[in-house]
Amino acid sequence: MSRLALRLASLELRNPLLSASGTFGHGLEMQHIVPPAAVGGLVSKTVTLAPRPGNPLPRIKETEAGFLNSIGLENKGLEAYLRDVVPTLAAADTQIVTNIGGEKIEDFAELARRLDGVAAIHALEVNLSCPNVQGAKLPFATDAALAAAVIRAVKRATTKPIFAKLSPNVSRISELAVAVEAAGADGITAVNTVLGMQVDWRSGRPGLYTIQGGYSGVAIKPIALRCAWECARSVRIPVIGCGGITSADDVLEFLVVGCRAVQVGTASFGDPGLLGRLAGELEARLDERRVARIEDLIGTLRPWDPPAAACAAPARSAEARARNADDAIALGGAPS
C-alpha cells in the first residue's frame, strides 16, 4: 500500500486529495490536465433534481486574496447528470463523490434514492451549506435539527457513504457536526465558503448581483482550519478539510488538526495542474520529516503546555519586615 493511501469512511483513497465541489467540473472535464489516478477522489458540482439557471450576472468577483462567487448552483439537473455525465465516470480510476443539493428535505432524499444504484458513484456529499441560494438564509446549515433531518432522510434513501458539507457561517460548527453525526453521516466536509461582499465606491455597485456571496481562496484558510479542527475534535466520523488550500504544507496542516482528507478548490482556477502535483509534493514533505505514512500525521496537533505556576514570593518573617522598615526610615523614607 502506498504511504499516501488511507481509508475515508468505507472508501479506499490512494491519497488524501480530492477536488472541491464546483471547482473541477461535473465529471472528467479536467482529466487532460489532472489524471483521475493522481487524486484520491473527484467531487462533482452540485446536482439538483430540476435544472437551475443560476443567479444573474455578475456572479464572480476577484478580490485581494481570493474571490467571491454567487453561481447559485447552476446545473442541468439530475436527468442530464445521469444521461450525460455518469456514463463517463465508469472509466475514472478514482473515487467519485456526487454533491447533491435541494431546497426541501424531500429533494435531498429523492436525489439520494435515484443515485443509490449508480455503480460509478461511490459516495454522496450533501450540500447543506451553499450561501448563494434562498437569499443566503442557509436554513440547513445553521439549524442543527434541520441539518440532522436532511441527513436522516438521505441515510434512509441510500446505502452509499454520505458526507455532510457544513458552513463556516455559524457560531458553533461543532454543534452541527455532532448533529449530523448522530443522524447518520459517514463523514463531514469542513467547510463551504464564507459570506462576503465587494463594492465599487465610485459606481456604488456591488461586485455581485446578489450583493453578498461565497468568499473562497487563500484568505479563508485560517477560518477553515479552525472549523475543521473543531469538527474533528467533536466527532468520531472522518472530517474532510476544505478552504484556502494551495500547497502540500496546507494539506498537512489540515491532517495534523485531525482531517483524514482535504479538498482543493479555488486554487485550481489559478493553477489547474496543482491537484495533480500535490501527491508528489506530499511524498517529498514526508521524506523531509522521515514520516513513514501520511496517516501517521493525522490528529497529531500538539497544544502548548500550560504555563508554569508563578512562583510565590517567600513569606518574610516579622523580624525581617521590621529590619526593612528601620532601614527605610534611616534612609529618609517611610515604611510601606
GIWO-V442533 format. One record per run of one state. SS is the DSSP state (H for helix, E for strand, C for the rest). FROM is the first residue (numbers start at 1). LEN is the number of residues. If there is no record, write none. Layout:
ss=SS from=FROM len=LEN
ss=SS from=FROM len=LEN
This chain:
ss=C from=1 len=5
ss=E from=6 len=3
ss=C from=9 len=2
ss=E from=11 len=3
ss=C from=14 len=3
ss=E from=17 len=3
ss=C from=20 len=16
ss=H from=36 len=3
ss=C from=39 len=2
ss=E from=41 len=3
ss=C from=44 len=3
ss=E from=47 len=1
ss=C from=48 len=4
ss=E from=52 len=1
ss=C from=53 len=7
ss=E from=60 len=4
ss=C from=64 len=2
ss=E from=66 len=4
ss=C from=70 len=5
ss=E from=75 len=1
ss=C from=76 len=2
ss=H from=78 len=12
ss=C from=90 len=5
ss=E from=95 len=6
ss=C from=101 len=4
ss=H from=105 len=11
ss=C from=116 len=7
ss=E from=123 len=5
ss=C from=128 len=6
ss=H from=134 len=3
ss=C from=137 len=2
ss=H from=139 len=4
ss=C from=143 len=1
ss=H from=144 len=14
ss=C from=158 len=3
ss=E from=161 len=6
ss=C from=167 len=6
ss=H from=173 len=11
ss=C from=184 len=3
ss=E from=187 len=4
ss=C from=191 len=3
ss=E from=194 len=4
ss=C from=198 len=1
ss=E from=199 len=2
ss=C from=201 len=4
ss=E from=205 len=2
ss=C from=207 len=5
ss=E from=212 len=5
ss=C from=217 len=1
ss=H from=218 len=17
ss=C from=235 len=3
ss=E from=238 len=5
ss=C from=243 len=5
ss=H from=248 len=9
ss=C from=257 len=4
ss=E from=261 len=4
ss=C from=265 len=2
ss=H from=267 len=4
ss=C from=271 len=3
ss=H from=274 len=16
ss=C from=290 len=4
ss=H from=294 len=4
ss=C from=298 len=20
ss=H from=318 len=13
ss=C from=331 len=6
